[in-house]
């Protein structure tokens, strides 16, 4: 199955140790991404697969994230979710900035963390 083959690159997720209380979401995301670059590649792969298979031009970032959560849960024995929902919009924004074919695939709202 094509989707399973694309998801074979899943590696264990390195959780973050508790950061400083004053650490921003963007700082936590940057640390998580640095430790888990494969999560970005999986996010992009799932989004591309959905668009290609359905023929649609838009995909929900949260739907992609939940698919990743599902796949990681099937492949690991971790009892806690390793994919923090706080990172969904950051991954979607990163994909839209870095992947030409995903530039218009996601809808964005203004970030609450940006004044």
Protein Blocks (a to p, Z undefined) as FASTA:
>chain_A
ZZlmmmmmpccddddddddfklcfklmmmmmmmmmmmlmmmmmmmmmmmmmmnopabdcf
klmmmmmmmmmmmmpccfbdfbdfklmmmmmmmmmmmmmklmmmpccdddfklZZ
